[in-house]
Amino acid sequence: PYLEAMGQAPSRWPTPDGFPDHQLAWVHSLRWRWQFAADLLQGKIPGTRTSTALATAGSPLPDLCRAVARQVLGQALPDQITDGFLAAAAGRSQPDVLSEWAALCLASPRFQWR
């Protein structure tokens, strides 16, 4: 159901060139991409299992966010993105922040292009 909601159902593109890779073709599905990532990381998709426990307990939250980005994207995101996210998430629990950060990474254009 997620791929269909994202407009990416397998074998549904009518021409052999595949789904478009420009912004206008997929920007309408960002909500569903975010929902998929959040549901995946919260264990709401049957038959899947994930973990955001990537570093030792007691590590600073910015370091944990960078570790999540490296695992999901293959690289840490620029500090201004990480710092902006952490500022917006101030006061939230570490597990919630990490789950949302991982969902953001999974729903990001950087991940979609991988």
C-alpha positions in Angstrom: 0.0 0.0 0.0 2.9 2.4 0.6 4.4 2.3 -2.9 1.0 2.8 -4.4 0.3 5.8 -2.2 3.7 7.2 -3.2 2.8 6.8 -6.8 5.5 4.1 -7.3 3.6 0.9 -7.6 5.8 -1.8 -9.2 5.2 -2.4 -12.9 2.6 0.4 -13.1 4.5 3.0 -15.1 3.1 2.7 -18.7 6.3 3.3 -20.6 9.7 1.5 -20.5 11.6 4.6 -19.3 10.6 4.1 -15.7 9.2 6.5 -13.1 10.3 10.1 -13.6 13.1 11.3 -11.4 12.3 15.0 -11.3 10.8 16.9 -8.3 7.4 17.7 -9.8 6.7 14.0 -10.5 7.1 12.9 -6.8 6.8 16.0 -4.6 3.1 15.2 -4.1 4.0 12.0 -2.3 6.3 13.4 0.4 3.7 12.8 3.1 3.5 9.1 2.2 7.3 8.8 2.0 7.5 10.3 5.5 4.6 8.0 6.7 6.4 4.9 5.4 9.6 5.9 7.1 7.9 6.6 10.4 5.9 3.4 10.3 8.9 1.3 9.4 10.9 2.7 12.3 8.0 2.3 14.7 7.6 -1.4 13.8 4.2 -0.8 12.3 4.9 -2.7 9.0 4.4 -6.4 9.4 7.4 -8.5 8.7 10.0 -5.7 9.2 12.3 -4.9 12.0 14.7 -1.9 12.4 16.9 -0.4 15.1 18.2 3.1 15.7 20.5 1.9 18.5 23.7 2.7 16.6 26.0 4.0 19.3 26.8 3.4 22.9 24.5 4.7 25.6 25.5 8.2 26.8 26.6 9.4 23.4 25.6 13.0 22.7 22.5 13.3 20.6 24.2 15.1 17.7 26.6 12.2 17.4 23.8 9.7 17.4 22.0 11.6 14.7 25.2 11.7 12.6 25.5 7.9 13.1 21.9 7.4 12.0 22.5 9.5 8.9 25.7 7.6 8.0 23.8 4.3 8.3 20.8 5.4 6.3 22.5 7.8 3.7 26.0 6.6 3.7 27.2 10.0 5.0 26.4 12.4 7.7 24.3 15.4 6.7 25.7 18.9 6.9 25.9 20.3 10.5 23.4 23.1 9.7 20.7 20.4 8.9 21.5 18.3 11.9 21.7 21.3 14.2 18.4 22.8 12.8 16.6 19.5 13.4 17.9 19.2 16.9 16.9 22.7 17.8 13.4 22.0 16.5 13.3 18.7 18.6 14.5 20.3 21.8 12.9 18.9 24.9 11.8 15.6 23.2 13.0 12.2 24.4 16.1 10.8 22.8 14.4 7.7 21.3 11.6 9.9 19.8 14.2 12.3 18.3 16.3 9.5 16.8 13.2 7.8 15.3 12.1 11.0 13.7 15.6 11.8 12.5 15.9 8.3 10.9 12.5 8.8 9.3 13.5 12.2 8.0 16.7 10.6 6.5 14.7 7.8 4.9 12.2 10.3 3.4 14.9 12.7 2.2 15.8 13.3 -1.4 19.4 12.1 -0.6 18.0 8.7 0.3 15.6 8.5 -2.6 18.4 9.0 -5.0 20.6 6.2 -3.5 
